[in-house]
Amino acid sequence: MKNVIPLILLLVSIFSFSSTAADVQLPKKKNLRIYLLLGQSNMAGRGDIEDEDKTTHPRVLRLNYSNAWEIAIEPVHQDRPKGLGVGPGLAFGKQMAETDKKATIGLVPCAVGGTPLSRWSRGGDLYSNAVVRAKAAMNDGTLKGILWHQGENDSIELATAETYEDRLAQMIEDIREDLGQPKLPFVVGQIGEFLYTRKDPTKTPHARRINDALANIPNRVPNTACWKATGLTHKGDEVHFDTKSEREMGRRFAEEMLKLQKKSR
């Protein structure tokens, strides 16, 4: 697993079709508000890219995989050579930017499809990569929060589902410690409720248990929030959220993040 990240970066360099990192004028460090995007494919995004998603925002940037800032455009994540799409990140960034006209939002995409929580826990390759990218971004701005959407992989086996809440709570504490921000706002989103009734229920038999764990995180860990996946729909594969739902996820992430930030003032 240790070699997964270098492989991803190599594939990105070959297959990337994102905008190039044109000269981006960065604001003062205090005005570049940085957010980490962590999780698996529904954070990375698999929604079909529509005209609305091709509209950029001058104050929403992303840290590309060469650790250079550029205007954020879909697909924000590039965790695989094909099949990329709309995730919640850009919609989140746009709403945060419109809420604070003085802020420039810096998205740091780190999600990778199909990944378990174990790889996102301290000592895992994806955890380490996220910390490295966060610290690189913090050279230019201020880390303001983390967005988390993951759990489908851990809903397959009872053993991982039963321990999910404890392990996620520990991960939140660990990453806050490693980034030097013990009260950093952390928002989690539930996995799709459509996983409860999919045609083959044996694929994600413990999805409800994962969502219960996610919903309880705010009771376990201070300065965290969870939004529910009620009303969100899949793109036809019973796994990935459709484009409209991905945009709505971004808005729900923004709503909960703003609430946490207001409380901590």
Secondary structure, DSSP 4 states (H G I P E B T S, - for coil): -TTHHHHHHHHHHHH--SPP--------GGGEEEEEEEESHHHH--BPP-GGGG---TTEEEE-TTS-EEE--S-----SSS---B-SHHHHHHHHHHH-TT-EEEEEE---TT--HHHHSTTSHHHHHHHHHHHHHTTTSEEEEEEEE--TGGGSSHHHHHTHHHHHHHHHHHHHHHTT-TT--EEEEPPPGGGGG-SSTTSSTTHHHHHHHHHHHHHHSTTEEEE--TT--BSSSSSSB-HHHHHHHHHHHHHHHHHHHHHT-
